Amino acid sequence: MIPRTSVPVWGPAVRGAHWALAGCVIGCLLLHEGGAWHEALGYAALALAAMRGAAGFVARTPRVRFDRFVRGPAATWAYTRALLAHAEPRHLGHNPLGGWMIVALLLAALLAGASGALYATDRFWGDPLVYGVHRFASWSFALLAPLHVAGVVLTSMRQRENLVAAMIGGRKRAPASGDVDD
């Protein structure tokens, strides 16, 4: 069998930040009672999410930029309809639903990290509003992470492409006719 050609999609920094942020969030959720490790992982998650968020606006690499993969409501709804009809196009980068999932996960990480950092200060220690925001943002991952994984599995199966391997190795199958090379 002739191997298919592949193209680079995500660089080492994006992939490393993705897996490091996932590890930090999982660690924080497992250590949800707090403590030194929870705080350290929380600060790391906050830093990683802030760096990824900033890169989404200023990166020179096109597939890292939000304006390349975060679509408006009309495009996202059109993609959703195509997905439900089993006629969605393959995106070389993130599809519109995946783009919005990235935004949701990054916002949850930023909100959880920032509120956790505030809660650790003398001024906001014990503040019920800050604690409530931290809990809401933190436990949002309990919903968002499985949805993200389900989307990755569904897309991998439908497109016959291992997206986990792509996020590890940084390469995907070269675009074919009808694919969206964003």
Backbone as a chain_set.jsonl record, in Angstrom:
{"seq": "MIPRTSVPVWGPAVRGAHWALAGCVIGCLLLHEGGAWHEALGYAALALAAMRGAAGFVARTPRVRFDRFVRGPAATWAYTRALLAHAEPRHLGHNPLGGWMIVALLLAALLAGASGALYATDRFWGDPLVYGVHRFASWSFALLAPLHVAGVVLTSMRQRENLVAAMIGGRKRAPASGDVDD", "coords": {"N": [[0.852, -1.184, 0.0], [0.549, 2.202, -0.814], [1.908, 4.788, 1.049], [0.057, 7.502, 2.372], [0.524, 10.971, 1.841], [1.541, 13.355, 4.279], [0.945, 16.37, 6.093], [2.331, 19.098, 7.986], [0.548, 20.258, 10.81], [0.08, 21.168, 13.508], [2.403, 22.728, 15.575], [5.245, 21.932, 17.764], [5.062, 23.545, 20.112], [2.329, 24.199, 20.4], [1.211, 21.638, 20.589], [2.573, 20.652, 22.852], [1.717, 22.494, 24.803], [-1.019, 21.906, 24.774], [-1.155, 19.21, 25.778], [0.141, 19.548, 28.224], [-1.542, 21.414, 29.49], [-3.887, 19.892, 29.597], [-3.021, 17.857, 31.34], [-2.489, 19.38, 33.661], [-5.05, 20.364, 34.275], [-6.491, 17.984, 34.692], [-5.046, 17.022, 36.884], [-5.618, 19.084, 38.75], [-8.387, 18.733, 39.022], [-8.473, 16.159, 40.122], [-7.23, 16.675, 42.52], [-9.008, 18.305, 43.891], [-9.584, 19.248, 46.411], [-7.727, 21.065, 47.131], [-4.535, 22.4, 48.251], [-0.89, 22.287, 48.072], [0.021, 21.071, 45.642], [-2.276, 21.238, 44.041], [-2.536, 24.021, 43.854], [-0.088, 24.685, 42.552], [-0.351, 23.299, 40.114], [-2.621, 24.597, 39.224], [-1.711, 27.262, 38.862], [0.129, 26.742, 36.837], [-1.615, 25.818, 34.834], [-3.096, 28.149, 34.446], [-1.086, 29.849, 33.426], [-0.373, 28.449, 31.063], [-2.836, 28.47, 29.664], [-3.184, 31.215, 29.371], [-0.952, 31.853, 27.777], [-1.579, 30.334, 25.489], [-3.966, 31.535, 24.788], [-3.092, 34.174, 24.206], [-1.395, 33.586, 22.055], [-3.285, 32.843, 20.217], [-4.143, 35.222, 19.218], [-1.876, 36.605, 18.295], [-0.044, 34.925, 17.046], [2.145, 33.855, 14.433], [1.818, 31.572, 13.047], [-0.616, 30.265, 11.057], [-2.694, 28.283, 11.697], [-2.86, 28.412, 14.404], [-4.019, 30.723, 15.12], [-6.939, 32.346, 16.302], [-8.656, 33.695, 14.545], [-8.529, 32.165, 12.309], [-9.749, 29.72, 12.812], [-11.943, 29.938, 14.538], [-15.177, 30.232, 13.977], [-18.003, 32.182, 12.847], [-21.499, 32.389, 13.938], [-23.216, 31.588, 11.738], [-21.568, 30.041, 10.013], [-20.783, 28.072, 11.835], [-23.217, 26.904, 12.498], [-23.956, 25.953, 9.961], [-21.953, 24.042, 9.575], [-22.623, 22.316, 11.678], [-25.165, 21.422, 10.87], [-24.374, 20.043, 8.545], [-22.782, 18.095, 9.735], [-24.692, 16.662, 11.226], [-26.069, 15.62, 9.103], [-24.301, 13.83, 8.179], [-22.434, 14.787, 6.34], [-20.328, 16.469, 6.638], [-17.521, 18.585, 5.922], [-14.037, 17.702, 5.845], [-11.722, 19.207, 7.955], [-8.545, 20.591, 7.801], [-7.278, 21.887, 9.89], [-8.82, 22.939, 12.839], [-12.261, 22.104, 13.06], [-15.357, 24.041, 12.853], [-16.943, 23.531, 15.227], [-15.034, 22.357, 16.895], [-13.304, 24.513, 17.112], [-14.816, 26.308, 18.664], [-14.986, 24.771, 20.964], [-12.346, 24.818, 21.842], [-12.14, 27.518, 22.544], [-14.027, 27.576, 24.653], [-12.849, 25.761, 26.496], [-10.38, 27.042, 27.006], [-11.296, 29.475, 28.105], [-12.57, 28.507, 30.403], [-10.351, 27.452, 31.736], [-8.821, 29.783, 32.116], [-10.579, 31.32, 33.707], [-10.951, 29.613, 35.919], [-8.293, 29.393, 36.821], [-7.594, 32.109, 37.313], [-9.523, 32.874, 39.224], [-8.909, 31.039, 41.193], [-6.314, 31.852, 41.848], [-6.889, 34.396, 42.855], [-8.458, 33.649, 45.038], [-6.572, 32.578, 46.701], [-5.372, 34.722, 47.854], [-4.966, 37.074, 50.59], [-6.96, 39.025, 50.61], [-9.166, 37.897, 49.218], [-9.563, 35.406, 50.333], [-11.746, 32.94, 51.36], [-13.903, 34.272, 50.28], [-17.15, 34.032, 49.143], [-18.172, 34.501, 46.55], [-15.928, 34.527, 44.813], [-15.013, 31.957, 45.317], [-17.224, 30.509, 44.391], [-17.204, 31.166, 41.649], [-14.784, 29.992, 40.988], [-15.296, 27.262, 41.511], [-17.42, 26.822, 39.68], [-16.166, 27.336, 37.16], [-14.064, 25.496, 37.289], [-15.347, 22.972, 37.541], [-16.685, 22.996, 35.184], [-15.084, 21.769, 33.403], [-15.626, 19.129, 33.863], [-17.802, 18.67, 32.306], [-17.066, 19.792, 29.79], [-14.59, 18.531, 29.02], [-15.174, 15.685, 28.549], [-16.949, 16.086, 26.402], [-15.253, 17.251, 24.542], [-13.401, 15.143, 24.112], [-15.206, 13.25, 23.097], [-15.953, 14.543, 20.734], [-13.494, 14.509, 19.384], [-13.131, 11.733, 19.091], [-15.421, 11.06, 17.562], [-14.99, 12.63, 15.242], [-12.542, 11.566, 14.418], [-13.314, 8.939, 13.771], [-15.249, 9.372, 11.769], [-13.785, 10.674, 9.804], [-11.813, 8.937, 9.35], [-9.271, 9.215, 10.51], [-6.704, 9.524, 12.8], [-6.979, 11.658, 15.256], [-5.854, 12.059, 17.741], [-3.295, 11.025, 17.418], [-2.448, 12.914, 15.573], [-2.352, 15.161, 17.206], [-0.289, 14.458, 18.771], [1.906, 13.906, 17.06], [1.777, 16.011, 15.277], [1.075, 16.049, 12.599], [-1.134, 15.652, 9.799], [-3.162, 13.857, 7.451], [-2.662, 14.794, 4.081], [-4.459, 17.488, 2.498], [-7.398, 16.758, 0.601], [-9.56, 16.809, -2.268], [-12.341, 18.793, -1.604], [-11.799, 19.037, 1.092], [-11.279, 21.296, 3.829], [-8.846, 23.573, 4.015], [-7.824, 25.228, 6.364]], "CA": [[0.0, 0.0, 0.0], [1.315, 3.439, -0.903], [1.552, 5.654, 2.182], [-0.474, 8.826, 2.057], [1.382, 12.06, 2.284], [1.01, 14.101, 5.414], [1.381, 17.761, 6.172], [2.354, 19.592, 9.362], [-0.648, 21.006, 11.186], [0.311, 21.837, 14.782], [3.8, 22.684, 15.975], [5.541, 21.372, 19.086], [4.607, 24.412, 21.209], [0.874, 24.028, 20.544], [0.951, 20.277, 21.083], [3.069, 20.566, 24.228], [0.808, 23.256, 25.667], [-2.275, 21.164, 24.842], [-1.044, 18.072, 26.683], [0.48, 20.047, 29.565], [-2.764, 21.993, 30.059], [-4.777, 18.77, 29.935], [-2.491, 17.229, 32.551], [-2.685, 20.285, 34.802], [-6.487, 20.407, 34.605], [-6.846, 16.69, 35.285], [-4.457, 17.022, 38.224], [-6.393, 19.979, 39.621], [-9.677, 18.114, 39.316], [-8.25, 15.046, 41.046], [-6.825, 17.267, 43.804], [-9.945, 19.42, 44.031], [-9.654, 19.733, 47.797], [-6.722, 22.113, 47.322], [-3.2, 21.987, 48.664], [0.236, 22.845, 47.318], [0.046, 20.562, 44.276], [-3.423, 21.819, 43.349], [-2.197, 25.409, 43.538], [0.983, 24.719, 41.55], [-0.936, 22.898, 38.832], [-3.541, 25.661, 38.834], [-0.912, 28.367, 38.312], [0.669, 26.282, 35.55], [-2.731, 25.82, 33.883], [-3.391, 29.545, 34.143], [-0.023, 30.356, 32.549], [-0.5, 27.797, 29.759], [-4.038, 28.976, 28.995], [-2.922, 32.612, 28.996], [-0.038, 31.845, 26.627], [-2.304, 29.846, 24.304], [-4.912, 32.583, 24.422], [-2.338, 35.251, 23.559], [-0.942, 33.081, 20.757], [-4.441, 32.835, 19.329], [-4.305, 36.551, 18.622], [-0.662, 37.187, 17.734], [0.847, 33.93, 16.432], [2.37, 33.925, 12.991], [1.37, 30.301, 12.485], [-2.047, 30.477, 10.789], [-3.653, 27.382, 12.352], [-2.891, 28.713, 15.833], [-4.783, 31.964, 15.289], [-8.384, 32.19, 16.452], [-9.372, 34.191, 13.374], [-8.48, 31.145, 11.268], [-10.574, 28.537, 13.067], [-13.17, 30.234, 15.287], [-16.121, 30.712, 12.977], [-19.208, 32.853, 13.318], [-22.675, 31.521, 14.138], [-23.748, 31.015, 10.499], [-20.665, 28.97, 9.568], [-20.825, 26.994, 12.823], [-24.505, 26.224, 12.334], [-23.887, 25.218, 8.69], [-21.137, 22.853, 9.825], [-23.406, 21.432, 12.547], [-26.169, 20.775, 10.013], [-23.667, 19.077, 7.696], [-22.372, 17.009, 10.621], [-25.881, 15.86, 11.517], [-26.45, 14.952, 7.856], [-23.15, 12.991, 7.811], [-21.864, 15.361, 5.118], [-19.424, 17.547, 7.034], [-16.21, 18.538, 5.279], [-12.861, 17.493, 6.691], [-10.914, 20.412, 8.148], [-7.161, 20.251, 8.086], [-7.087, 22.368, 11.256], [-9.998, 22.688, 13.677], [-13.565, 22.387, 12.47], [-15.999, 25.111, 13.615], [-17.325, 23.115, 16.584], [-13.783, 22.199, 17.623], [-12.808, 25.855, 17.414], [-15.551, 26.855, 19.813], [-14.615, 23.985, 22.142], [-11.074, 25.361, 22.311], [-12.445, 28.778, 23.23], [-14.688, 27.259, 25.923], [-11.878, 25.163, 27.408], [-9.423, 28.07, 27.429], [-11.982, 30.407, 29.013], [-12.756, 27.83, 31.686], [-9.036, 27.381, 32.39], [-8.45, 31.133, 32.556], [-11.454, 31.72, 34.803], [-10.628, 28.786, 37.089], [-6.968, 29.768, 37.307], [-7.598, 33.475, 37.863], [-10.299, 32.906, 40.465], [-8.131, 30.29, 42.186], [-5.219, 32.722, 42.29], [-7.49, 35.423, 43.727], [-8.925, 33.019, 46.273], [-5.408, 32.29, 47.544], [-4.866, 35.966, 48.443], [-5.592, 37.462, 51.858], [-8.161, 39.827, 50.353], [-10.3, 37.115, 48.731], [-9.651, 34.106, 50.996], [-13.054, 32.714, 51.962], [-14.952, 35.034, 49.584], [-18.036, 33.045, 48.522], [-18.334, 34.746, 45.116], [-14.717, 34.052, 44.139], [-15.025, 30.498, 45.437], [-18.269, 30.014, 43.488], [-16.703, 31.28, 40.279], [-13.731, 28.978, 40.834], [-15.945, 25.949, 41.419], [-18.156, 26.748, 38.41], [-15.215, 27.224, 36.046], [-13.31, 24.255, 37.425], [-16.174, 21.804, 37.252], [-17.106, 23.045, 33.781], [-14.269, 20.774, 32.709], [-16.268, 17.819, 33.999], [-18.693, 18.587, 31.15], [-16.379, 20.125, 28.544], [-13.551, 17.565, 28.64], [-15.752, 14.527, 27.853], [-17.485, 16.512, 25.106], [-14.087, 17.429, 23.673], [-12.915, 13.808, 23.757], [-16.221, 12.644, 22.225], [-15.821, 15.181, 19.426], [-12.269, 13.986, 18.771], [-13.385, 10.341, 18.697], [-16.389, 11.079, 16.458], [-14.341, 13.155, 14.04], [-11.544, 10.574, 14.0], [-14.001, 7.817, 13.135], [-15.927, 9.81, 10.541], [-12.809, 11.062, 8.79], [-10.81, 7.869, 9.281], [-7.994, 9.871, 10.792], [-6.45, 9.516, 14.227], [-6.697, 13.035, 15.676], [-4.95, 12.014, 18.895], [-1.956, 10.89, 16.837], [-2.118, 14.21, 14.968], [-1.999, 16.094, 18.276], [0.999, 14.014, 19.303], [2.948, 14.044, 16.048], [1.679, 17.296, 14.597], [0.826, 15.919, 11.168], [-2.382, 15.038, 9.358], [-3.227, 13.49, 6.034], [-2.696, 15.963, 3.195], [-5.834, 17.796, 2.083], [-7.925, 16.202, -0.647], [-10.651, 17.6, -2.832], [-13.459, 18.962, -0.676], [-11.318, 19.333, 2.448], [-11.095, 22.707, 4.14], [-7.482, 23.807, 4.472], [-7.818, 26.514, 7.063]], "C": [[0.892, 1.24, 0.0], [0.916, 4.34, 0.256], [1.036, 7.005, 1.701], [0.496, 9.884, 2.544], [0.717, 12.767, 3.453], [1.602, 15.502, 5.395], [1.425, 18.186, 7.635], [1.119, 20.445, 9.641], [-0.406, 21.812, 12.458], [1.762, 21.643, 15.192], [3.982, 22.152, 17.386], [5.025, 22.232, 20.244], [3.111, 24.235, 21.465], [0.556, 22.652, 21.12], [1.401, 20.122, 22.529], [2.164, 21.291, 25.201], [-0.521, 22.527, 25.843], [-2.194, 20.051, 25.88], [-0.69, 18.512, 28.099], [-0.751, 20.646, 30.237], [-3.744, 20.896, 30.448], [-4.32, 18.089, 31.219], [-2.71, 18.077, 33.789], [-4.15, 20.293, 35.247], [-6.926, 19.101, 35.254], [-6.298, 16.604, 36.708], [-5.237, 17.896, 39.191], [-7.745, 19.37, 39.988], [-9.53, 16.951, 40.295], [-7.897, 15.543, 42.446], [-7.734, 18.433, 44.178], [-10.08, 19.958, 45.453], [-8.624, 20.815, 48.078], [-5.384, 21.54, 47.736], [-2.139, 22.529, 47.718], [0.268, 22.358, 45.873], [-1.103, 21.134, 43.452], [-3.102, 23.254, 42.933], [-1.136, 25.496, 42.448], [0.455, 24.346, 40.165], [-1.903, 23.958, 38.312], [-2.81, 26.855, 38.237], [-0.322, 27.977, 36.959], [-0.418, 26.29, 34.48], [-3.084, 27.243, 33.473], [-2.354, 30.117, 33.179], [-0.14, 29.756, 31.148], [-1.707, 28.322, 28.988], [-3.846, 30.423, 28.555], [-1.991, 32.685, 27.79], [-0.755, 31.387, 25.358], [-3.319, 30.883, 23.838], [-4.227, 33.735, 23.704], [-1.877, 34.818, 22.174], [-2.079, 33.067, 19.745], [-4.687, 34.166, 18.649], [-3.067, 37.037, 17.88], [0.249, 36.205, 17.006], [0.972, 34.158, 14.936], [1.919, 32.661, 12.294], [-0.137, 30.361, 12.284], [-2.995, 29.578, 11.574], [-3.729, 27.571, 13.859], [-3.822, 29.899, 16.105], [-6.293, 31.703, 15.338], [-9.129, 32.639, 15.202], [-9.33, 33.218, 12.203], [-9.441, 29.989, 11.541], [-11.797, 28.781, 13.939], [-14.118, 30.924, 14.315], [-17.318, 31.384, 13.627], [-20.374, 31.89, 13.424], [-23.178, 30.859, 12.85], [-22.883, 29.853, 10.023], [-20.698, 27.785, 10.53], [-22.123, 26.207, 12.693], [-24.524, 25.412, 11.039], [-23.06, 23.946, 8.86], [-21.913, 21.845, 10.667], [-24.481, 20.699, 11.745], [-25.524, 19.718, 9.122], [-23.228, 17.864, 8.516], [-23.554, 16.082, 10.903], [-26.363, 15.088, 10.289], [-25.34, 14.005, 7.364], [-22.493, 13.472, 6.521], [-20.892, 16.496, 5.435], [-18.095, 17.445, 6.298], [-15.117, 18.268, 6.309], [-12.088, 18.81, 6.75], [-9.491, 19.981, 8.474], [-6.782, 20.716, 9.488], [-8.304, 21.994, 12.087], [-11.273, 22.968, 12.904], [-14.265, 23.442, 13.332], [-16.43, 24.729, 15.035], [-16.088, 22.923, 17.453], [-13.185, 23.537, 18.001], [-13.502, 26.46, 18.62], [-15.266, 26.065, 21.088], [-13.291, 24.484, 22.701], [-11.303, 26.651, 23.086], [-13.06, 28.494, 24.6], [-13.7, 26.677, 26.936], [-10.858, 26.192, 27.905], [-10.065, 29.07, 28.387], [-12.195, 29.772, 30.387], [-11.434, 27.752, 32.446], [-8.606, 28.744, 32.914], [-9.285, 31.57, 33.759], [-11.163, 30.921, 36.074], [-9.284, 29.198, 37.674], [-6.944, 31.146, 37.956], [-8.374, 33.539, 39.171], [-9.591, 32.125, 41.568], [-6.981, 31.117, 42.73], [-5.74, 33.829, 43.202], [-7.88, 34.837, 45.077], [-7.777, 32.748, 47.237], [-4.82, 33.547, 48.191], [-5.584, 36.256, 49.756], [-6.917, 38.182, 51.617], [-9.376, 38.966, 49.991], [-10.416, 35.729, 49.358], [-11.006, 33.989, 51.685], [-14.186, 33.474, 51.301], [-15.851, 34.054, 48.831], [-18.219, 33.259, 47.015], [-17.124, 34.22, 44.342], [-14.664, 32.525, 44.18], [-16.054, 29.888, 44.485], [-17.848, 30.071, 42.031], [-15.66, 30.204, 40.018], [-14.348, 27.585, 40.683], [-16.669, 25.785, 40.088], [-17.203, 26.521, 37.237], [-14.473, 25.895, 36.094], [-14.139, 23.041, 37.031], [-16.805, 21.863, 35.868], [-16.321, 22.03, 32.965], [-14.876, 19.386, 32.801], [-17.277, 17.594, 32.866], [-17.922, 18.772, 29.844], [-15.369, 19.069, 28.098], [-14.14, 16.314, 27.982], [-16.367, 14.89, 26.498], [-16.357, 16.689, 24.09], [-13.571, 16.067, 23.192], [-13.908, 13.116, 22.818], [-16.155, 13.243, 20.825], [-14.595, 14.69, 18.675], [-12.492, 12.559, 18.275], [-14.331, 10.297, 17.497], [-15.729, 11.537, 15.167], [-13.289, 12.176, 13.521], [-12.201, 9.418, 13.258], [-14.601, 8.233, 11.795], [-14.936, 10.137, 9.43], [-11.711, 10.023, 8.594], [-9.405, 8.434, 9.447], [-7.825, 9.971, 12.297], [-6.037, 10.922, 14.685], [-5.813, 13.085, 16.913], [-3.51, 11.889, 18.392], [-1.511, 12.204, 16.194], [-1.719, 15.227, 16.031], [-0.71, 15.669, 18.975], [2.113, 14.304, 18.3], [2.919, 15.334, 15.255], [1.34, 17.239, 13.125], [-0.529, 15.258, 10.918], [-2.263, 14.686, 7.879], [-3.357, 14.765, 5.194], [-4.132, 16.23, 2.744], [-6.171, 17.175, 0.717], [-9.036, 17.123, -1.142], [-11.827, 17.639, -1.858], [-13.055, 19.237, 0.752], [-11.15, 20.844, 2.608], [-9.699, 22.871, 4.723], [-7.412, 25.179, 5.122], [-6.505, 26.655, 7.781]], "O": [[1.876, 1.304, 0.737], [-0.266, 4.631, 0.439], [1.54, 7.565, 0.728], [1.196, 9.699, 3.539], [-0.506, 12.77, 3.59], [2.623, 15.762, 4.759], [0.64, 17.691, 8.444], [0.704, 21.251, 8.808], [-0.661, 23.017, 12.481], [2.284, 20.529, 15.16], [3.012, 21.945, 18.116], [4.592, 21.689, 21.26], [2.681, 24.134, 22.614], [-0.266, 22.522, 22.027], [0.693, 19.528, 23.342], [1.87, 20.788, 26.286], [-1.089, 22.528, 26.935], [-3.052, 19.951, 26.758], [-1.164, 17.92, 29.069], [-0.983, 20.414, 31.424], [-4.362, 20.961, 31.511], [-5.137, 17.779, 32.086], [-3.075, 17.561, 34.845], [-4.449, 20.237, 36.44], [-7.649, 19.11, 36.25], [-6.995, 16.169, 37.624], [-5.489, 17.495, 40.327], [-8.191, 19.481, 41.13], [-10.359, 16.775, 41.188], [-8.232, 14.899, 43.44], [-7.271, 19.436, 44.721], [-10.646, 21.032, 45.653], [-8.641, 21.422, 49.149], [-5.132, 20.344, 47.589], [-2.448, 23.147, 46.699], [0.517, 23.152, 44.965], [-0.916, 21.478, 42.285], [-3.366, 23.653, 41.799], [-1.267, 26.293, 41.519], [0.775, 24.999, 39.171], [-1.993, 24.188, 37.106], [-3.237, 27.402, 37.22], [-0.281, 28.794, 36.039], [-0.178, 26.718, 33.351], [-3.339, 27.514, 32.3], [-2.712, 30.796, 32.217], [-0.019, 30.473, 30.155], [-1.61, 28.589, 27.79], [-4.299, 30.809, 27.478], [-2.212, 33.487, 26.882], [-0.571, 31.967, 24.288], [-3.507, 31.084, 22.638], [-4.735, 34.221, 22.693], [-1.958, 35.594, 21.221], [-1.854, 33.259, 18.55], [-5.361, 34.231, 17.621], [-3.189, 37.807, 16.927], [1.234, 36.628, 16.4], [0.032, 34.593, 14.27], [1.664, 32.668, 11.09], [-0.873, 30.496, 13.261], [-4.012, 30.06, 12.074], [-4.567, 26.96, 14.521], [-4.345, 30.041, 17.21], [-6.84, 30.951, 14.532], [-10.132, 32.029, 14.833], [-10.023, 33.422, 11.206], [-9.902, 29.34, 10.601], [-12.629, 27.882, 14.065], [-13.882, 32.054, 13.889], [-17.603, 31.178, 14.807], [-20.264, 30.723, 13.051], [-23.531, 29.68, 12.87], [-23.405, 28.796, 9.669], [-20.646, 26.632, 10.103], [-22.119, 24.979, 12.771], [-25.051, 24.299, 11.019], [-23.43, 22.89, 8.346], [-21.863, 20.645, 10.395], [-24.683, 19.498, 11.921], [-26.065, 18.624, 8.961], [-23.297, 16.732, 8.037], [-23.424, 14.861, 10.824], [-26.986, 14.034, 10.415], [-25.432, 13.448, 6.27], [-22.048, 12.664, 5.706], [-20.659, 17.374, 4.605], [-17.594, 16.343, 6.072], [-15.269, 18.572, 7.492], [-11.834, 19.442, 5.725], [-9.269, 19.114, 9.319], [-6.05, 20.025, 10.197], [-8.766, 20.854, 12.038], [-11.358, 23.956, 12.176], [-13.809, 23.714, 14.442], [-16.289, 25.536, 15.953], [-16.097, 23.291, 18.627], [-12.621, 23.687, 19.085], [-12.861, 27.051, 19.489], [-15.3, 26.63, 22.181], [-13.131, 24.564, 23.919], [-10.728, 26.852, 24.156], [-12.663, 29.099, 25.595], [-13.714, 27.06, 28.106], [-10.514, 26.209, 29.086], [-9.446, 29.467, 29.374], [-12.018, 30.43, 31.412], [-11.399, 27.96, 33.659], [-8.087, 28.852, 34.025], [-8.751, 32.128, 34.718], [-11.132, 31.478, 37.171], [-9.152, 29.338, 38.89], [-6.349, 31.331, 39.018], [-7.936, 34.186, 40.122], [-9.661, 32.498, 42.739], [-6.701, 31.091, 43.928], [-5.109, 34.161, 44.205], [-7.661, 35.449, 46.123], [-7.981, 32.693, 48.45], [-3.881, 33.457, 48.982], [-6.677, 35.746, 50.002], [-7.885, 37.965, 52.346], [-10.493, 39.268, 50.411], [-11.28, 34.948, 48.959], [-11.371, 34.839, 52.497], [-15.335, 33.338, 51.722], [-15.369, 33.319, 47.968], [-18.404, 32.29, 46.278], [-17.284, 33.542, 43.327], [-14.311, 31.882, 43.191], [-15.786, 28.869, 43.847], [-18.101, 29.14, 41.267], [-15.652, 29.579, 38.957], [-13.946, 26.822, 39.805], [-16.556, 24.745, 39.438], [-17.412, 25.621, 36.422], [-14.276, 25.246, 35.066], [-13.68, 22.186, 36.275], [-17.399, 20.882, 35.42], [-16.814, 21.497, 31.971], [-14.666, 18.555, 31.917], [-17.568, 16.451, 32.512], [-18.1, 18.002, 28.9], [-15.303, 18.747, 26.912], [-13.644, 15.908, 26.932], [-16.314, 14.098, 25.557], [-16.495, 16.321, 22.923], [-13.336, 15.874, 21.999], [-13.501, 12.469, 21.853], [-16.288, 12.522, 19.836], [-14.649, 14.48, 17.463], [-12.087, 12.216, 17.164], [-14.076, 9.581, 16.528], [-15.891, 10.908, 14.121], [-13.164, 11.984, 12.312], [-11.695, 8.971, 12.229], [-14.469, 7.517, 10.803], [-15.216, 9.906, 8.254], [-10.802, 10.202, 7.784], [-8.497, 8.176, 8.657], [-8.718, 10.456, 12.991], [-4.885, 11.321, 14.518], [-5.092, 14.063, 17.112], [-2.614, 12.572, 18.888], [-0.337, 12.565, 16.262], [-0.849, 16.064, 15.792], [-0.111, 16.463, 19.7], [3.142, 14.881, 18.654], [3.911, 15.713, 14.633], [1.318, 18.273, 12.458], [-1.001, 14.434, 11.702], [-1.377, 15.164, 7.171], [-4.077, 15.693, 5.563], [-4.929, 15.299, 2.623], [-5.33, 17.09, -0.178], [-9.389, 18.1, -0.483], [-12.247, 16.599, -1.351], [-13.895, 19.636, 1.558], [-10.911, 21.564, 1.639], [-9.409, 22.361, 5.806], [-6.995, 26.158, 4.504], [-6.269, 27.665, 8.443]]}, "num_chains": 1, "name": "protein.A"}
